[in-house]
Amino acid sequence: MTVKMGIVGLPNVGKSTLFNALASGGAEAANFPFCTIEPNVGMVTVPDERLARLAEIYGSKECLYATLEFVDIAGLVKGASKGEGLGNQFLANIRMTDAIAQVVRCFDDENIVHVHGGIDPVGDVEVIETELGLRDLESVEKRLSKSSKLTKAAGNAAAVAKMEVALLTRVVERLNEGKPVRGMEFSDEEQAVMDELQLLTAKPVLYVANVAEEHAGSPEDSEHYQALAKLAAERGSEIVAVSAAIESEVAQLPVEDRAEFLETLGLEEPGLNRVIRSSYKLLGLQTYLTAGPKETRAWTIRVGAKGPEAAGVIHSDFEKHFIRAEVMRYDVLDELGSEAKVKAAGKLRVEGKEYVVEDGDVMNFLTSA
């Protein structure tokens, strides 16, 4: 299951520095606009301490973590919806992602220019969301014009067109108010139309506050962060604070030295771990686990997935020929120390096709194939 998280923001906010730390990639980071032109893509592992414990219990030879795909997209500027900067290219790249991590500059540094001349996190967010909204408005009005002409068509086509006109009129009103499409409620029929449109402001958003190094452990001490956190709360969005500069340093250290370096800064873990976990949550994803002598593995599924769908992530035939699943809770297995003891305690469950998988389920599937 591959999902894409787009990293967006104004030029010079630390997007590419953050991406390099996330993916240990080679995205160029420099102090001028449009340094990133073609989007950089990197796969990152989702931190999960449970895998090491399961590997210990089962004597697994390797651990395979769940992954997320991050896409570093060129910086956006005011007027992008009209073609300014990299305009259309930026908007096309972001359209192909499932959600947005919006990196917002929350630090002062006279050596790093700000494209609009001053540090203003709320203003930066408004620039980006205004440009995305204007592009959405253009897309919706185009579809509305087409649907309006079909309302006088014969048969069911007219009924479908009338539904679309009512829906799209509502969306246009929302966008004209300067509000994003996300948060609106749609029927299943309406949602199918919205899925076709792939609107930019319909995508869920995570605000990533790039704070100064001294505020990495206490972002609430930063006035810039406070302003962004207030905006995130008003919009019902999550916010994560990181120092891209620190994360960049951590990424360059040997793995065995990272914990000590973070401890000297008063940090328990890399901020990127929080970015990854928050992105996973934002996308409505969760993890179930499989374990054995060969490997312990985390599998990505959507929240609410049932047993057959979860099995299908391993192989499509498993979903098609699903019979039942043996399920243990990770915390129970961790406490008791072996699958045999879980069975002896009556804690191993057998679940059928309607079972809704939970994060942390350790599963074994039985199929007819």
Residue, then its C-alpha position, 0 to 999 in steps of 0.5 A: m500500500t503506497v501513499k504519498m505525503g507532499i512536503v510543501g511551503l514557501p521558498n527558503v522555509g526548510k522543506s528540502t533540509l527537512f526532506n533530506a533528513l527524512a529520506s537521507g536523500g540528495a535534495e539540494a538545499a540552498n538559500f534562494p527560491f526554486c532551488t527544488i524544481e523537479p520533485n524529490v521522492g523518498m521512502v521513509t520507514v515508520p518508527d515502530e519499537r514493537l518490531a524489535r521485540l517481536a523479532e526477539i520473541y520469534g528469533s526473526k532474521e530481519c525486521l521490515y518496517a512500514t513505509l511512507e513516500f514523501v515528495d519534496i515539491a518546489g516552493l510556492v509563491k503568491g500568484a502560483s495559481k496564475g502561473e507565477g514562480l513554478g505555478n502550474q508545475f507545483l500545483a500538478n505535483i501536489r495534486m498527485t499526493d494523498a496529503i500535505a505536510q506544510v512546512v512553515r518557517c518559525f525561526d529568525d535568521e538574517n542570513i536566510v532570506h524570506v521570500h516576502g521579507g519577514i517572518d509571518p507563519v500565519g501569513d505564509v499559510e494564507v498565501i499557500e492556501t489562497e493559491l491552492g483555493l484559487r486553483d481549486l476554484e478554477s477547476v470546479e467552475k470549469r466542471l460546473s459549466k460543463s455540468s450545467k449544460l447537461t441538465k437538459a439532457a435525456g434520461n439519467a444524465a440530466a439527473v446526474a448533472k443536476m446533482e453535480v450542479a448543486l454540489l459544485t455550486r456549494v463548493v464554489e461558495r465555500l471556496n469563495e469564502g476563502k475556506p478549504v474543501r476539507g471539512m465539507e460533508f458529502s454523500d457517497e454519490e457526491q464524494a465520487v465526483m469530488d474524488e474525480l476532481q482531486l481538489l488541492t484544498a480537499k487534502p488533509v494537512l499537517y503543519v510542520a513548524n520549523v523552529a529555531e534550534e533553541h526551541a526544538g524541545s520547547p516550541e511553545d516558547s516561540e511566538h512564531y510557533q504560538a501563532l501557527a499553533k493557534l491557527a492549526a487549532e482553529r482549523g482542526s489540524e495537527i501541528v508538529a514542531v521540528s528544527a530542520a537544522i537539528e534533524s539534518e545534523v542527526a541524519q548525518l551521524p552514525v545511528e549509534d551516536r544519535a541518541e546521545f546527541l539528542e540527549t545533549l539537546g534535551l530531546e527524547e527522539p528525532g522530531l522527524n519521528r513525530v512528523i512520520r507518525s503524525s503523517y501516518k495518522l493524518l492519512g488514516l493509516q495503521t499497522y498490523l504485524t506478522a512475525g516468524p523465524k524468517e521476518t517480523r513485518a509491519w503492514t500498512i492498512r487503512v483504519g477500519a479495514k476488515g480481515p480480508e482487506a488486511a490479508g490482501v495487503i500481503h497478497s491479493d489471493f489472500e483476500k480472495h480466499f480468506i477464511r479466518a485470522e488468528v489474532m493476538r494483541y501485541d501488548v499481550l504477546d509482549e507481556l507473556g513472551s511467547e505465542a505458546k503462552v498466549k495460546a495457553a492463556g486463552k488470549l489468541r482469538v480466531e476472527g472471521k471476515e467481519y473483524v475490524v483490524e486494530d493497530g498492533d494486532v499480530m495476525n496469521f491468516l488462513t486461506s483456501a488457496 
